[in-house]
Amino acid sequence: MSDFLLVLDEGTTSTRAILYAHDGTVVGTAQRELTQHYPAPGLVEHDADEIWDQTLACARKMVEQAGGASRIAAIGITNQRETVLAWDRRSGQPLGRAIVWQDRRTAETCEGLRVAGHEAMVREKTGLLLDPYFSATKMRWMLDHWPALGESGDALAFGTVESWLVWKLTGGLHITDASNASRTMLMALDGADWDDDLLALHGVPRGALPEIVDTAGAFGHTAPDLFGAPIPICGLAGDQQAATIGQQCLRAGQVKATLGTGAFVLASTGAVIPRSRHRLLGTVLAQMDGQRTYALEGSVFVAGSLVKWLRDQLCMVVAAAETETLARSVADNGGVCILPALSGLGAPHWRAEVRGHIAGLSHSTGRAHIVRAALETIAHQMHDLQTAFAADDAPWHDLRIDGGMSANDWIAQDLADMLDISVERPAGVETTALGAAMLAGVGCGLYAGLEDAAVMRKGARNFIPAMVQAVRSARLAQWHDLLATELAKHA
């Protein structure tokens, strides 16, 4: 039996390859940064070739550490969702940059579709709202603005990031898993294939899209020349679904929040298709042997990217780890409150046009107050989601957190305090990659199912609420006052 599982974890700011032993022990990690392209306000792009080149370099390093391709039982892939690429099937060459999930260029298109009365149909079929976040309007924009797509004719291929990586790894297999397909706005939650009405609405050609497959299974093998021998590809999932699986939130009512570039809360609904009344999303959690499980989701666009902005644009910190020390160095936020709408507002507000705002500055404001206020935005946005989930009859009794920002003890405790619930953080916070490893293990037959794959998950630490109600109420009042003021400007 092969010794390892290899995960390719394609994030927004970096790509990683992680080598797992069968018991969930991380044997090795290779990581490379991805260049962020911002050609204009609201536009976010990645270079498709860079995604592939950096991912391949990381994967090769881990294959070498494993002792060769024969030591790897299977590959699992997890990816930033909604980001979309176009390439030519004949040449395998990209036809432009990837348009990233954060990109807002299709806000006018979405508003036009909404005004025309299409949102009810979209919501009923897909569980999604008309927002630039999702892939379909990005595809339409590419078709309208990049002549190379029209020139490619029947050779045009569209795909989300995992689809692009599978294509490159296998030398031409064009597939996407159901969890990623459910984020394109082109597949109905109860549909096995792309939906005719949705394709017609967005004007996306069916022939350019990949085949929709399970999240675990024997999908294909890597080309022999890439790693010296073929390696099976057996797990595929969007990053938030993978994290939910890694946290073992598989049964109805279990809730996880991933704190990365953005922040994403998923609550499993089991086999029941979620229908939100409070602007949350319905999504496919997993598909095994053609059978789907679902989740209710709240998506926050700006979390870790706000700290990155403080570091890279304002030079307030040298490294993200500094933020915890700075937050602890002051008693409170000094009256500063931040609306982190650098890419608009996601759930439950869905206001693409709103922009960020820092309120409450005075002569006494210091760097630590601004940094603390930035970290406080995580709990503020999570509280808005907690309220929406409860209104949709999905209350949070506790919360499992993961992702890079969850390693910050101050943030974990602030979440427990502001949400007034127990917050659990696993020993290994990178549960997105762990979930992809579990899927790969199931897909190659190492585990009988996802419940059996739970042996890969290690221990956890709990954070218990300790904030008095008066302090919590004052914080929330400050946040809601700023939120209402900024929303009113764009009413």
C-alpha positions as CSV (number, residue, x, y, z in Angstrom):
1,M,0.0,0.0,0.0
2,S,1.2,3.5,-0.8
3,D,2.3,5.5,2.2
4,F,0.9,9.0,1.5
5,L,-1.8,11.3,0.3
6,L,-0.9,14.4,-1.6
7,V,-3.1,17.5,-1.4
8,L,-2.9,20.5,-3.8
9,D,-4.4,23.4,-2.0
10,E,-5.0,26.3,-4.4
11,G,-5.7,29.4,-2.3
12,T,-6.2,33.0,-3.3
13,T,-2.8,34.3,-2.2
14,S,-0.7,31.2,-2.5
15,T,-0.7,27.6,-3.6
16,R,0.5,24.7,-1.5
17,A,1.2,21.0,-1.7
18,I,0.8,19.0,1.5
19,L,1.9,15.5,2.1
20,Y,-0.2,13.5,4.6
21,A,0.4,10.2,6.2
22,H,-2.7,7.9,6.5
23,D,-3.3,8.9,10.1
24,G,-3.5,12.7,9.2
25,T,0.1,13.6,10.2
26,V,1.5,16.3,8.0
27,V,4.8,14.9,6.6
28,G,5.7,17.9,4.5
29,T,4.5,21.2,3.0
30,A,5.6,23.3,0.0
31,Q,4.1,26.7,-0.6
32,R,4.5,29.5,-3.1
33,E,2.9,32.9,-3.3
34,L,0.5,33.9,-6.2
35,T,0.7,37.3,-7.7
36,Q,-2.4,39.4,-7.1
37,H,-3.2,41.6,-10.2
38,Y,-5.5,44.6,-9.6
39,P,-5.8,46.2,-13.1
40,A,-8.5,48.7,-11.9
41,P,-10.6,49.3,-8.7
42,G,-12.8,46.3,-8.0
43,L,-10.9,44.0,-10.5
44,V,-8.8,41.1,-9.2
45,E,-7.0,38.6,-11.5
46,H,-4.5,35.8,-11.4
47,D,-2.1,34.5,-14.0
48,A,-3.3,31.1,-15.1
49,D,0.1,29.9,-16.1
50,E,1.5,31.0,-12.8
51,I,-1.2,29.0,-10.9
52,W,-0.1,25.9,-12.8
53,D,3.7,26.5,-12.7
54,Q,3.7,27.2,-8.9
55,T,1.4,24.3,-8.1
56,L,3.5,21.9,-10.2
57,A,6.7,23.1,-8.5
58,C,5.1,22.5,-5.0
59,A,3.8,19.1,-6.0
60,R,7.1,18.0,-7.4
61,K,8.8,18.9,-4.1
62,M,6.4,16.8,-2.1
63,V,6.6,13.9,-4.5
64,E,10.4,14.0,-4.1
65,Q,10.0,14.1,-0.3
66,A,7.7,11.1,-0.4
67,G,10.4,9.1,-2.2
68,G,8.6,9.1,-5.6
69,A,5.2,8.9,-7.2
70,S,4.8,5.2,-6.3
71,R,4.6,6.2,-2.6
72,I,1.6,8.3,-3.1
73,A,-1.8,6.6,-3.0
74,A,-3.8,9.5,-4.4
75,I,-4.0,13.3,-5.0
76,G,-6.8,15.5,-3.6
77,I,-7.4,19.0,-4.9
78,T,-9.1,21.9,-3.2
79,N,-9.4,25.4,-4.5
80,Q,-10.5,28.9,-4.2
81,R,-14.1,28.8,-5.5
82,E,-15.9,30.9,-8.1
83,T,-12.6,32.0,-9.7
84,V,-12.8,31.1,-13.4
85,L,-10.4,30.5,-16.3
86,A,-10.7,30.1,-20.0
87,W,-8.4,28.1,-22.2
88,D,-8.1,26.5,-25.6
89,R,-8.5,22.8,-25.7
90,R,-6.2,22.4,-28.7
91,S,-3.2,24.2,-27.3
92,G,-3.9,23.9,-23.6
93,Q,-3.1,27.6,-23.4
94,P,-5.0,30.1,-21.3
95,L,-7.0,32.7,-23.2
96,G,-6.6,35.4,-20.5
97,R,-6.0,35.8,-16.8
98,A,-8.2,34.1,-14.2
99,I,-10.9,36.3,-12.9
100,V,-10.9,35.9,-9.1
101,W,-13.9,35.4,-6.8
102,Q,-13.3,38.8,-5.2
103,D,-13.6,40.6,-8.6
104,R,-16.6,43.0,-8.9
105,R,-16.5,43.8,-12.6
106,T,-19.9,42.3,-13.3
107,A,-21.8,44.2,-10.7
108,E,-23.8,46.1,-13.3
109,T,-24.6,42.9,-15.2
110,C,-25.9,41.4,-12.0
111,E,-28.0,44.4,-11.2
112,G,-29.5,44.4,-14.8
113,L,-30.5,40.7,-14.3
114,R,-32.0,41.5,-11.0
115,V,-34.0,44.5,-12.3
116,A,-35.2,42.2,-15.2
117,G,-36.7,39.9,-12.6
118,H,-34.3,36.9,-12.9
119,E,-33.1,36.6,-9.3
120,A,-36.1,34.5,-8.1
121,M,-35.4,31.8,-10.7
122,V,-31.7,31.9,-10.0
123,R,-32.2,31.6,-6.3
124,E,-34.8,28.8,-6.6
125,K,-32.5,26.7,-8.8
126,T,-29.0,27.4,-7.5
127,G,-29.5,28.6,-3.9
128,L,-27.4,31.7,-4.9
129,L,-28.0,35.4,-5.3
130,L,-27.2,37.5,-8.4
131,D,-23.8,38.8,-7.4
132,P,-20.4,39.2,-9.2
133,Y,-19.0,36.7,-6.7
134,F,-20.2,33.7,-8.7
135,S,-18.6,32.4,-12.0
136,A,-21.4,32.7,-14.6
137,T,-21.3,36.4,-15.1
138,K,-17.5,36.3,-15.2
139,M,-17.7,33.8,-18.1
140,R,-20.1,36.1,-19.9
141,W,-17.8,39.0,-19.4
142,M,-14.9,37.1,-20.9
143,L,-17.0,36.1,-23.9
144,D,-18.0,39.8,-24.4
145,H,-14.6,41.4,-23.9
146,W,-11.9,38.9,-24.9
147,P,-11.9,38.2,-28.7
148,A,-9.7,35.1,-28.2
149,L,-12.6,33.2,-26.7
150,G,-14.7,33.6,-29.8
151,E,-11.7,32.8,-32.0
152,S,-11.2,29.5,-30.2
153,G,-14.7,28.2,-31.4
154,D,-15.5,24.7,-30.2
155,A,-12.1,24.4,-28.6
156,L,-13.1,26.9,-25.8
157,A,-12.9,25.5,-22.3
158,F,-14.2,27.1,-19.1
159,G,-13.4,25.9,-15.7
160,T,-12.8,26.8,-12.0
161,V,-9.4,26.3,-10.6
162,E,-9.6,22.6,-9.8
163,S,-10.8,22.0,-13.3
164,W,-7.8,23.9,-14.8
165,L,-5.4,21.9,-12.6
166,V,-6.9,18.5,-13.5
167,W,-6.7,19.5,-17.2
168,K,-3.0,20.3,-16.8
169,L,-2.2,17.3,-14.6
170,T,-3.9,14.8,-16.8
171,G,-3.1,16.3,-20.2
172,G,-6.7,17.0,-21.2
173,L,-9.4,15.6,-18.7
174,H,-12.1,18.3,-18.4
175,I,-14.1,17.7,-15.2
176,T,-15.4,19.7,-12.2
177,D,-16.8,18.3,-9.0
178,A,-20.4,19.0,-7.8
179,S,-19.3,21.3,-5.0
180,N,-17.5,23.7,-7.3
181,A,-20.2,23.4,-10.0
182,S,-22.7,24.5,-7.4
183,R,-20.8,27.8,-7.1
184,T,-21.0,28.8,-10.8
185,M,-24.7,29.7,-10.9
186,L,-25.0,27.3,-13.9
187,M,-26.1,24.1,-12.0
188,A,-29.3,23.6,-10.2
189,L,-28.8,22.1,-6.7
190,D,-31.0,19.1,-7.6
191,G,-29.6,18.8,-11.1
192,A,-27.0,16.3,-12.3
193,D,-25.8,18.5,-15.2
194,W,-25.7,22.1,-16.3
195,D,-29.1,23.7,-16.3
196,D,-30.5,24.8,-19.7
197,D,-32.4,27.9,-18.3
198,L,-29.2,29.1,-16.5
199,L,-27.0,28.6,-19.5
200,A,-29.5,30.6,-21.6
201,L,-29.7,33.4,-19.0
202,H,-26.0,33.9,-19.0
203,G,-25.3,33.0,-22.6
204,V,-22.6,30.4,-21.6
205,P,-22.1,27.6,-24.2
206,R,-22.6,24.1,-22.7
207,G,-19.8,22.7,-24.8
208,A,-17.2,24.8,-23.1
209,L,-18.1,23.5,-19.6
210,P,-16.6,20.4,-17.9
211,E,-18.3,17.2,-16.9
212,I,-19.7,17.3,-13.4
213,V,-18.4,14.5,-11.2
214,D,-18.4,13.3,-7.5
215,T,-16.2,14.9,-4.8
216,A,-14.5,11.5,-4.3
217,G,-13.7,8.8,-6.8
218,A,-11.2,7.5,-9.4
219,F,-11.2,10.5,-11.8
220,G,-8.0,9.9,-13.7
221,H,-4.2,9.8,-13.4
222,T,-1.5,12.4,-13.8
223,A,0.5,12.4,-17.0
224,P,3.5,10.0,-16.4
225,D,6.2,12.6,-17.3
226,L,5.1,15.1,-14.6
227,F,6.2,13.0,-11.5
228,G,8.0,10.0,-13.0
229,A,4.9,7.8,-12.8
230,P,1.1,8.3,-12.9
231,I,-0.6,9.2,-9.6
232,P,-4.4,8.8,-9.2
233,I,-6.5,11.9,-8.7
234,C,-9.3,10.9,-6.3
235,G,-10.6,13.9,-4.4
236,L,-12.0,17.3,-5.6
237,A,-13.8,20.0,-3.6
238,G,-14.1,23.7,-3.2
239,D,-12.1,25.0,-0.3
240,Q,-15.0,25.8,2.0
241,Q,-16.6,22.4,1.4
242,A,-13.3,20.7,2.0
243,A,-12.8,22.6,5.3
244,T,-16.3,21.5,6.4
245,I,-15.4,17.9,5.7
246,G,-12.0,18.3,7.4
247,Q,-13.9,19.6,10.5
248,Q,-16.2,16.6,10.3
249,C,-19.3,18.9,10.1
250,L,-21.2,16.3,8.1
251,R,-24.4,16.0,9.9
252,A,-27.3,18.5,9.9
253,G,-26.7,21.4,12.4
254,Q,-22.9,21.2,12.6
255,V,-21.3,24.5,11.8
256,K,-17.8,25.6,10.8
257,A,-16.2,28.9,9.9
258,T,-13.0,29.2,7.9
259,L,-11.0,32.4,8.4
260,G,-8.8,33.0,5.5
261,T,-8.7,35.7,2.8
262,G,-12.4,35.9,3.4
263,A,-14.5,34.2,6.1
264,F,-17.0,31.4,5.2
265,V,-19.5,29.7,7.5
266,L,-21.2,26.5,6.4
267,A,-23.8,24.6,8.3
268,S,-24.6,21.1,7.0
269,T,-28.3,20.4,6.1
270,G,-27.7,16.8,5.3
271,A,-29.8,15.6,2.3
272,V,-32.1,18.6,2.6
273,I,-31.7,21.3,0.0
274,P,-31.4,24.6,1.9
275,R,-33.8,27.4,1.1
276,S,-32.7,30.6,2.9
277,R,-35.2,33.5,3.6
278,H,-32.4,35.8,4.9
279,R,-30.0,36.0,2.0
280,L,-27.7,33.1,2.9
281,L,-26.7,30.7,0.2
282,G,-27.5,27.1,-0.5
283,T,-24.6,24.9,-1.8
284,V,-23.5,21.3,-2.4
285,L,-21.4,20.1,0.5
286,A,-20.3,16.8,-1.1
287,Q,-21.4,14.3,-3.7
288,M,-20.6,10.6,-3.1
289,D,-21.7,7.9,-5.6
290,G,-24.1,10.5,-7.1
291,Q,-25.8,11.3,-3.8
292,R,-25.5,14.8,-2.5
293,T,-25.4,16.5,0.9
294,Y,-25.9,20.2,1.2
295,A,-25.0,23.2,3.4
296,L,-26.4,26.6,4.2
297,E,-23.6,29.1,3.7
298,G,-22.7,32.7,4.7
299,S,-19.8,34.3,2.8
300,V,-17.8,37.3,4.0
301,F,-15.5,38.7,1.4
302,V,-12.9,40.4,3.5
303,A,-11.1,38.8,6.6
304,G,-7.4,38.0,6.3
305,S,-7.2,40.3,3.2
306,L,-7.9,43.2,5.6
307,V,-4.8,42.3,7.6
308,K,-2.8,41.9,4.3
309,W,-4.0,45.4,3.3
310,L,-2.8,46.8,6.7
311,R,0.6,45.1,6.1
312,D,1.2,45.7,2.4
313,Q,-0.6,49.0,1.7
314,L,-0.6,50.9,5.0
315,C,2.6,49.2,6.4
316,M,1.1,49.1,9.9
317,V,2.5,45.6,10.5
318,V,5.5,43.7,9.1
319,A,3.8,40.3,9.6
320,A,0.3,39.2,10.3
321,A,1.4,37.6,13.6
322,E,2.1,41.1,15.0
323,T,-1.7,41.8,15.0
324,E,-2.4,39.7,18.1
325,T,0.3,41.4,20.2
326,L,-1.0,44.9,19.1
327,A,-4.6,43.9,19.8
328,R,-3.7,42.9,23.3
329,S,-1.6,46.0,23.9
330,V,-4.7,48.3,24.2
331,A,-7.8,47.9,26.4
332,D,-10.2,48.4,23.6
333,N,-10.5,49.9,20.1
334,G,-10.3,53.5,21.3
335,G,-13.5,54.4,19.5
336,V,-12.3,53.1,16.1
337,C,-14.6,50.9,14.0
338,I,-13.9,49.6,10.6
339,L,-16.3,48.6,7.8
340,P,-14.1,46.1,5.9
341,A,-15.8,46.4,2.5
342,L,-12.7,46.4,0.4
343,S,-14.6,44.1,-2.1
344,G,-18.1,45.1,-1.2
345,L,-20.2,43.4,1.4
346,G,-21.1,39.7,1.2
347,A,-23.7,37.8,3.3
348,P,-26.2,38.7,4.6
349,H,-26.1,42.2,3.0
350,W,-24.9,41.5,-0.6
351,R,-24.0,45.1,-1.4
352,A,-21.3,45.1,-4.1
353,E,-21.2,48.9,-4.3
354,V,-20.3,49.6,-0.7
355,R,-16.7,50.5,0.1
356,G,-14.6,50.3,3.2
357,H,-14.7,52.9,5.9
358,I,-12.7,53.7,9.1
359,A,-14.7,55.7,11.7
360,G,-13.9,57.2,15.1
361,L,-10.3,58.4,14.4
362,S,-9.0,61.0,16.9
363,H,-5.6,62.4,18.1
364,S,-5.5,59.6,20.6
365,T,-5.9,56.9,18.0
366,G,-2.8,54.8,17.7
367,R,-1.6,52.0,15.4
368,A,-2.8,49.4,17.9
369,H,-6.3,50.7,18.0
370,I,-6.6,50.5,14.2
371,V,-5.2,47.0,14.1
372,R,-7.5,45.9,16.9
373,A,-10.5,47.4,15.2
374,A,-9.5,45.4,12.0
375,L,-9.4,42.2,13.9
376,E,-12.8,43.0,15.6
377,T,-14.4,43.1,12.1
378,I,-14.2,39.2,12.1
379,A,-16.6,38.9,15.0
380,H,-18.8,41.7,13.9
381,Q,-19.4,40.1,10.5
382,M,-19.8,36.7,12.1
383,H,-22.4,38.1,14.4
384,D,-24.4,39.3,11.4
385,L,-24.2,35.8,10.0
386,Q,-25.2,34.2,13.3
387,T,-28.3,36.3,13.3
388,A,-29.2,35.4,9.7
389,F,-28.6,31.6,10.3
390,A,-30.8,31.7,13.4
391,A,-33.6,33.5,11.4
392,D,-33.3,30.6,8.9
393,D,-33.9,28.1,11.7
394,A,-30.2,27.1,11.8
395,P,-29.0,28.4,15.2
396,W,-25.3,28.1,16.2
397,H,-24.9,26.1,19.4
398,D,-21.2,26.1,19.0
399,L,-18.7,26.8,16.2
400,R,-15.7,25.0,14.8
401,I,-13.1,27.4,13.3
402,D,-10.1,26.9,11.0
403,G,-8.0,28.7,8.5
404,G,-4.9,30.8,8.9
405,M,-6.5,33.6,10.9
406,S,-7.9,31.2,13.5
407,A,-4.4,30.5,14.8
408,N,-4.7,34.0,16.4
409,D,-5.8,33.3,20.0
410,W,-7.2,36.8,20.3
411,I,-9.5,36.4,17.4
412,A,-10.7,33.0,18.6
413,Q,-11.5,34.4,22.0
414,D,-13.2,37.5,20.5
415,L,-15.4,35.2,18.5
416,A,-16.4,33.2,21.5
417,D,-17.1,36.5,23.4
418,M,-19.0,38.3,20.7
419,L,-21.0,35.3,19.6
420,D,-21.6,34.1,23.2
421,I,-20.9,30.5,22.3
422,S,-18.1,27.9,22.6
423,V,-15.6,28.1,19.8
424,E,-13.5,25.0,18.9
425,R,-10.2,25.2,17.1
426,P,-8.6,22.0,15.8
427,A,-4.9,21.2,16.6
428,G,-4.2,21.7,12.9
429,V,-6.0,24.8,11.5
430,E,-5.5,23.9,7.9
431,T,-8.6,21.7,7.7
432,T,-9.2,22.7,4.0
433,A,-6.3,20.6,3.0
434,L,-7.2,17.9,5.5
435,G,-10.7,17.6,4.0
436,A,-9.2,17.2,0.5
437,A,-6.9,14.5,1.9
438,M,-10.0,12.7,3.4
439,L,-11.7,12.8,0.1
440,A,-8.7,11.5,-1.7
441,G,-8.5,8.7,0.8
442,V,-12.1,7.7,0.3
443,G,-11.8,8.0,-3.5
444,C,-8.8,5.6,-3.6
445,G,-10.4,3.1,-1.2
446,L,-8.2,3.8,1.8
447,Y,-11.3,4.7,3.9
448,A,-14.8,3.3,3.5
449,G,-16.3,6.8,3.8
450,L,-15.9,10.2,5.3
451,E,-16.8,9.1,8.8
452,D,-14.0,6.6,8.7
453,A,-11.6,9.2,7.4
454,A,-12.1,11.1,10.7
455,V,-9.1,9.3,12.1
456,M,-7.1,11.9,10.2
457,R,-8.5,14.7,12.5
458,K,-6.5,15.5,15.6
459,G,-7.5,17.1,18.9
460,A,-9.0,20.6,19.5
461,R,-8.9,23.6,21.9
462,N,-12.1,25.3,23.2
463,F,-12.6,29.0,23.8
464,I,-15.3,29.9,26.2
465,P,-17.2,33.2,26.3
466,A,-15.9,35.6,29.0
467,M,-17.2,39.0,27.9
468,V,-19.8,40.8,30.0
469,Q,-23.0,41.7,28.1
470,A,-22.6,45.4,28.4
471,V,-19.3,45.4,26.6
472,R,-20.7,43.1,23.9
473,S,-23.7,45.3,23.4
474,A,-21.6,48.4,23.1
475,R,-19.3,46.8,20.5
476,L,-22.3,45.7,18.4
477,A,-24.0,49.1,18.7
478,Q,-20.8,50.7,17.3
479,W,-20.7,48.3,14.5
480,H,-24.3,48.5,13.5
481,D,-24.3,52.3,13.6
482,L,-21.4,52.4,11.1
483,L,-22.9,49.7,9.0
484,A,-26.3,51.5,8.8
485,T,-24.6,54.8,8.0
486,E,-22.6,53.4,5.1
487,L,-25.5,51.3,3.7
488,A,-27.7,54.4,3.7
489,K,-25.2,56.2,1.5
490,H,-25.9,53.7,-1.2
491,A,-29.6,53.2,-0.7
